[in-house]
Amino acid sequence: MPSYLQWLRFFWLPGLILILPFAHYLPWLDLGPLYNKQLPFFLLGAALVLSVLYRSSRVALASGLFLLLYAATSLGLLPEGVQGLPLYLALMALNLMLIACARDRGALSLIALAWLLVLIAQGMALFLLQECCRPLSYQFVLENLPVWVSEDRDASVILPLLVCVAAAAGASLLFILFPGPAVAGLFSCTLLLSYGIWTGLPLVPIASAAGLLLILSLLGAGYEFAFRDALTGLLSRRAFYYHMLAPGRHYSLAMIDIDHFKKLNDRFGHQTGDQVLRMVAGLINRHTTGRVFRFGGEEFAVVIPGRDRMGAEKALGHLCGKIAAYPLRLRAAGRLRDRMIPGRSGQRIKVTVSIGLTHREKSLKKPDAVLKAADLALYKAKRSGRNRLCVHVEARDQSTKCKSGT
């Protein structure tokens, strides 16, 4: 998947909010448990505990904010009706968007605690304004709005609704530019708050659904930690082994190794090595049709489903030439944390790969045997001069020189 479409991996979470308007028309879907007054405490508390364990300050702040608002409302400290609650929900939506802009620094870090104090101060300030300027919600009534916004809706709700929609729009932009489970969860919560104000939902189902969304975002983060490589964004070696438990009856397996990667690391530094790994991973992802995994170090694996062996060999040969012809240049020294070697900023680096390819056949039925055959073909490509594709066919190796493009 191209980098600009990575947000689609996490779209299932806000997608749950988009189906809410149709949930009441599904007879088999019972939303009654969401109205249990004890459920928000359980779900938001669980989200808070998990966020501490996952060291996610953003989810911790969001779950703590929802928990404080629900507890204050349950104790009667805050108004629960249309007279005041939409203002608090709108303020919460704005803060969720701002929290999404930050980075996770640990749920118990000083920055997270400072965020929490600021959020509490905002809530207290709004509460005092409510007390001295009651009803505050009617002090900001907007006029000359489209009919579809103001029709059959209390005038005090319009401004909080527009603020929530603006916050959701900002969070959606962050979600597209910086996709991730935490941002997806916060974006989903802003959508939930907008929907709650639009339809006049009570706070109980809103808080319950928010706790569930935040827990799901943490579970999504756990999946990313376990099955996704942080540097390249590809599936990890663990994901490869799970995939090979049931790869299907017809597939091809390619093992790809960056040539002379250790020398490149020693000469230009690990930051340049990371740049090379990301570049190669992106080209593999772009020019192959199978599932791509980072197998370890400078080695990648590609599982190509189907019987089109010639198509797989042609695509991998094309990939080999594309990588060799890619104009990779060293980044400027100011963009790297490590000190660069003087005079090498902008220098062009030639990167090549060796590829070993094998197809599942009668003599290679078990995934372990297919992996071993692909490794043998990769070693043959290394011994034959690198920058080439070697195909393992039955009991013999067939080697094909790649077109370097340079």
Secondary structure, DSSP 8 states (H G I E B T S, - for coil): --GGGGGGGGTHHHHHHHTHHHHTT-TT---GGGG-TTHHHHHHHHHHHHHHHTT-HHHHHHHHHHHHHHHHHHTTSS--STTTHHHHHHHHHHHHHHHHHS----TTSHHHHHHHHHHHHHHHHHHHHHHHSSSGGGGG---S--HHHHTTS-HHHHHHHHHHHHHHHHHHHHHHHS--HHHHHHHHHHHHHHHHHHHT--HHHHHHHHHHHHHHHHHHHHHHHHHB-TTT-SB-HHHHHHHTTS--SSEEEEEEEETTHHHHHHHH-HHHHHHHHHHHHHHHHHH-SSEEEEEETTEEEEEEESS-HHHHHHHHHHHHHHHHH--EE---GGG-SS---TT-TT-EE---EEEEEEE-BTTB-SHHHHHHHHHHHHHHHHHTTSSEEEEEETTEEEEEE-----
